[in-house]
């Protein structure tokens, strides 16, 4: 599994709009779900810093993610523009591989 992880800081007063756009069934999730290689998204809100979020988008492979990005360039750009007023900071933390589905204590 390939995970694409992003970090965001929302503008004051935009948390709810951000959560609606970036969470499950939001703009990004609906776009990604058009591809059968997309496995889901998670939106994590920091408990210690207001307006700090992380998204984790899961794909079957890195190649599937990159192929989707290439095919959907214009749609991605359009959503990026629609959401640009929601954040002060947006940065990819990177792509990660998860070869284990079990967690140990």
C-alpha distance (Angstrom), angle and dihedral (degrees) to the residues before:
residue distance angle dihedral
X1 . . .
X2 3.80 . .
X3 3.82 120.8 .
X4 3.79 123.4 -161.6
X5 3.80 109.7 -161.1
X6 3.81 125.7 -164.9
X7 3.80 133.2 -176.9
X8 3.81 123.7 -146.0
X9 3.80 138.3 -177.9
X10 3.77 112.2 -161.6
X11 3.77 125.5 -142.3
X12 3.81 112.6 -107.6
X13 3.79 111.0 -81.2
X14 3.82 95.0 16.8
X15 3.81 101.4 92.1
X16 3.80 95.2 105.4
X17 3.81 94.0 47.5
X18 3.79 90.0 46.6
X19 3.81 92.0 50.5
X20 3.80 90.6 49.8
X21 3.82 92.3 51.2
X22 3.81 98.6 41.1
X23 3.79 103.6 32.1
X24 3.77 131.2 81.3
X25 3.81 111.2 -49.6
X26 3.81 89.1 12.4
X27 3.79 125.6 129.7
X28 3.79 94.4 -82.9
X29 3.79 95.9 43.6
X30 3.80 91.8 50.7
X31 3.80 91.2 49.9
X32 3.80 93.7 47.6
X33 3.82 92.8 46.9
X34 3.80 88.4 66.2
X35 3.82 85.8 78.3
X36 3.81 119.6 71.1
X37 3.82 89.9 -147.4
X38 3.82 91.3 64.6
X39 3.81 111.5 99.7
X40 3.80 102.6 -175.5
X41 3.77 146.7 -72.0
X42 3.78 135.5 -109.6
X43 3.78 126.9 -158.8
X44 3.80 113.9 -156.6
X45 3.81 122.2 -166.9
X46 3.79 118.1 -156.0
X47 3.80 113.9 -119.0
X48 3.81 92.6 -155.3
X49 3.79 104.6 44.9
X50 3.81 124.4 45.2
X51 3.77 115.2 -125.2
X52 3.81 94.8 12.4
X53 3.81 115.3 130.3
X54 3.78 140.9 167.9
X55 3.79 126.1 -158.8
X56 3.79 124.4 -157.5
X57 3.79 116.0 -162.9
X58 3.80 114.4 -169.1
X59 3.81 122.7 -150.2
X60 3.79 132.1 173.7
X61 3.83 91.8 -119.2
X62 3.78 141.4 -3.9
X63 3.80 88.6 -112.8
X64 3.82 91.0 56.1
X65 3.80 90.4 52.5
X66 3.81 93.7 48.1
X67 3.80 92.4 45.5
X68 3.80 91.0 51.5
X69 3.81 91.5 49.6
X70 3.79 90.9 51.8
X71 3.83 95.1 46.9
X72 3.80 94.3 45.1
X73 3.83 100.5 42.3
X74 3.79 95.8 128.1
X75 3.82 94.5 45.6
X76 3.82 90.9 48.3
X77 3.80 91.2 49.6
X78 3.81 91.0 49.7
X79 3.82 93.6 52.5
X80 3.81 90.9 43.7
X81 3.80 89.1 55.8
X82 3.82 92.5 47.1
X83 3.81 91.3 51.5
X84 3.80 99.4 39.6
X85 3.81 93.0 98.1
X86 3.83 92.5 58.3
X87 3.80 99.8 68.4
X88 3.80 142.3 49.9
X89 3.79 92.2 -165.3
X90 3.80 134.0 26.9
X91 3.79 124.2 168.2
X92 3.78 137.2 157.2
X93 3.79 111.8 -118.9
X94 3.78 88.3 -163.6
X95 3.74 146.3 -99.3
X96 3.80 117.6 -66.3
X97 3.77 135.2 -171.1
X98 3.79 120.3 -132.9
X99 3.78 111.4 -166.2
X100 3.79 94.5 163.0
X101 3.77 126.7 66.1
X102 3.81 95.5 -177.7
X103 3.77 123.3 86.3
X104 3.79 122.4 -153.7
X105 3.77 127.0 -150.8
